Amino acid sequence: MNRRSLWLALMLALMSALMLVACAPTPAATDEPEVEETDAPEVEATDEPEVEETEVDEEEEVEETEVAPAGDVDESVSGSVVLWHAYGTGSAEEETLNGLIEDARAHFPNLEIEVLQVPFDQIFNKYQNEVAAGGGPDMYVAPNDDLGNWVRGDFVQALGDLVTDEDLAGVSETGVAGMEVDGELYGIPESAKAVALYYNKSLVETPATNADELLAQAEAGVPMTMFIGAYHMFGWPAAFGGELLDDTNTCVADQGGWVDALDYLLALKEAGVTFTGDYAQAEGPFRAGETAYFVNGPWALGDYKADLGDDLGVIVLEDFAPLNGIDGFYVNPNSENQEAAVALGLYLSTGERAQSYTDNAGHVPIREDVVSDDELVAAFAEASAAGFPRPQSKEFGSYWTPFGEMFTKVIEGAATPDEAVAEACAAMNAANEK
């Protein structure tokens, strides 16, 4: 090959190499993403989030310690508990209980608590029917209206092995006695209940202090309503010297006092007092500020305060002796979590929870460590002290139906006081084989 041919071959090879280099992909397209994928994300994923997660956990732990100190948490109580109550829907009692249940859920983090409201006129029959069928809630809260019969019917669990004397420390003797039948404890006491006379200060300048003064005000045109019921009217016969039972639990209402009491109620009706067996109709005008007086219990105190404010007053009439009952928590014999039910009942009825029942729902305290500066609550405490302790004998259980019918028949004019008292007392004694 001559020199000219060799030179041309070298030039062609050089130009081909340059063209290949120009057309080849640049190194930057493959190296830069690799740096981003391996370095930048690793710094963000391993360092910054770890610091944030540690700080959040520490803050949460501090908050939990402040809200629920170790001493306020009981992790030993577990399982689930269903609680029934009969507090009025939307009432101060129900709102208070709902708040206390939230506290209980925080206190017992391992306990599932379910609450069901059952109307008062249904709760006792519903509870007994379900317990008799092997079911029912784990517990319920209610007055000791018929505790003796509940015990004799095996509807409530004896608590002697589940509640200690230390658990009831600070509870009044009256409170404990109200949960006992024949010396055995069947409930956890929560509060006392007895009716007294509510009045509206804007409608009556000076409240009546006895039956005669109340009648005189009715005759002068002071408006008032009365609910016809064996419970609400129980206190009137005592004002006239009447007794229901003697020492042998035999009815002696036909031996004096009860006829006089019925004559008095008829005098109130003649003077213009409205009587009705419909609770809402009896209560409604008072709550609306239309009537001056209404006989009712402390369970309505929170609601009446909201209705009437500073115009609300409570007076205990001389010699008026209402039934003094004790509200409490009862445990179902069928419950598979009785210890947890007892723990919840004790929690709700002690300490700040008992004080809350008094302050927010108007419950009359039965514990030494629960106090109230409210003069209305104090009036109900006086009513309870003056009241007739609710008997839990089998014989007293036969009071409700015949005497409830007695009050209704007399007020509605279907029977005279003499006839109605004789009939009711005879029916009670017959039921008790006296």
Stockholm file with secondary structure:
# STOCKHOLM 1.0

chainA/1-434         MNRRSLWLALMLALMSALMLVACAPTPAATDEPEVEETDAPEVEATDEPEVEETEVDEEEEVEETEVAPAGDVDESVSGSVVLWHAYGTGSAEEETLNGLIEDARAHFPNLEIEVLQVPFDQIFNKYQNEVAAGGGPDMYVAPNDDLGNWVRGDFVQALGDLVTDEDLAGVSETGVAGMEVDGELYGIPESAKAVALYYNKSLVETPATNADELLAQAEAGVPMTMFIGAYHMFGWPAAFGGELLDDTNTCVADQGGWVDALDYLLALKEAGVTFTGDYAQAEGPFRAGETAYFVNGPWALGDYKADLGDDLGVIVLEDFAPLNGIDGFYVNPNSENQEAAVALGLYLSTGERAQSYTDNAGHVPIREDVVSDDELVAAFAEASAAGFPRPQSKEFGSYWTPFGEMFTKVIEGAATPDEAVAEACAAMNAANEK
#=GR chainA/1-434 SS CCHHHHHHHHHHHHHHHHHHHHHSCCTHHHHHHHHHHHTHHHHHHHTHHHHHHHHHHHHHHHHHHHHSCGGGCCTTCCEEEEEEECCCTTCHHHHHHHHHHHHHHHHSTTEEEEEEECCHHHHHHHHHHHHHTTCCCSEEEEECTTHHHHHHTTCSCCCTTTCCTTTTTTBCHHHHHTTEETTEECSEEEEEECCEEEEETTTCSSCCCSHHHHHHHHHTTCCBEEECCTTTTTTTGGGGTCCSBCTTSCBCGGGTTHHHHHHHHHHHHHTTCEEESCHHHHHHHHHTTCCSEEEECGGGHHHHHHHHGGGEEEECCTTCCCEEEEEEEEECTTCSCHHHHHHHHHHHTSHHHHHHHHHHHCCBCCBTTCCCCCHHHHHHHHHHHHSEECCCSTTGGGSHHHHHHHHHHHHTTSSCHHHHHHHHHHHHHHHTTC
#=GC SS_cons         CCHHHHHHHHHHHHHHHHHHHHHSCCTHHHHHHHHHHHTHHHHHHHTHHHHHHHHHHHHHHHHHHHHSCGGGCCTTCCEEEEEEECCCTTCHHHHHHHHHHHHHHHHSTTEEEEEEECCHHHHHHHHHHHHHTTCCCSEEEEECTTHHHHHHTTCSCCCTTTCCTTTTTTBCHHHHHTTEETTEECSEEEEEECCEEEEETTTCSSCCCSHHHHHHHHHTTCCBEEECCTTTTTTTGGGGTCCSBCTTSCBCGGGTTHHHHHHHHHHHHHTTCEEESCHHHHHHHHHTTCCSEEEECGGGHHHHHHHHGGGEEEECCTTCCCEEEEEEEEECTTCSCHHHHHHHHHHHTSHHHHHHHHHHHCCBCCBTTCCCCCHHHHHHHHHHHHSEECCCSTTGGGSHHHHHHHHHHHHTTSSCHHHHHHHHHHHHHHHTTC
//
